[in-house]
Amino acid sequence: MTNINNLKSGLILVTGPTNSGKSKWAEYLLRVKSNVTYIATSAHDPSDTEWSDRILKHQKRRSKSWRTIESKGNLIESLKAVSKFDSILIDSLGGYVAMNLELTDSNWDNESNNLISLIKDLNSTIIIVTEEVGWSVVPHTELGHLFRERLTQFSFMLNNLAVASWLVVGGYAIDLYNLGVKVPGHDD
């Protein structure tokens, strides 16, 4: 099992379904770090009370010493604004993808490739929370399908860069790199 008290520098992915405990686990992993920047990716719509309540729970649970950046879809610029001495928690990849759905496929490819290049260049502990949308209802809209495809493909690309990967289900965190076996030929 990974020593969760001694986090490595590099990318750590935390994935799982809705309300599984992903964000809590990501926050727990960073409890040993003194300088943390939390990057929130989702848009806040005050008229959506359920979403507002969820955001408020996340805010209350977060350490008061953490710096927060609201990325509003511009994750690359947000990452560039983080001190090189900070650990980073991005919550969540789904919010980032949703904020960039209007991009054409080629512009999305450029955006996601630029983000991956930046993550590779950072010498920090970076935890990205991402949603397992492939386990849910099949989207019946073109936009829902686009979101699912972009999120799952981008999560897979990031997982190939990660030094650790966790699946959180029903409040339990599973160390995928130590317990899982990579599926042969599933590299793209």
Stockholm file with secondary structure:
# STOCKHOLM 1.0

chainA/1-188         MTNINNLKSGLILVTGPTNSGKSKWAEYLLRVKSNVTYIATSAHDPSDTEWSDRILKHQKRRSKSWRTIESKGNLIESLKAVSKFDSILIDSLGGYVAMNLELTDSNWDNESNNLISLIKDLNSTIIIVTEEVGWSVVPHTELGHLFRERLTQFSFMLNNLAVASWLVVGGYAIDLYNLGVKVPGHDD
#=GR chainA/1-188 SS CCCTTSCCSEEEEEEESTTSSHHHHHHHHGGGCSSEEEEECSCCCTTCHHHHHHHHHHHHHSCTTSEEEECTTCHHHHHHTSCTTCEEEEECHHHHHHHTTTSCHHHHHHHHHHHHHHHHHCCSEEEEEEECGGGSCCCCSHHHHHHHHHHHHHHHHHHTTCSEEEEEETTEEEEHHHHCCCCTTCCC
#=GC SS_cons         CCCTTSCCSEEEEEEESTTSSHHHHHHHHGGGCSSEEEEECSCCCTTCHHHHHHHHHHHHHSCTTSEEEECTTCHHHHHHTSCTTCEEEEECHHHHHHHTTTSCHHHHHHHHHHHHHHHHHCCSEEEEEEECGGGSCCCCSHHHHHHHHHHHHHHHHHHTTCSEEEEEETTEEEEHHHHCCCCTTCCC
//
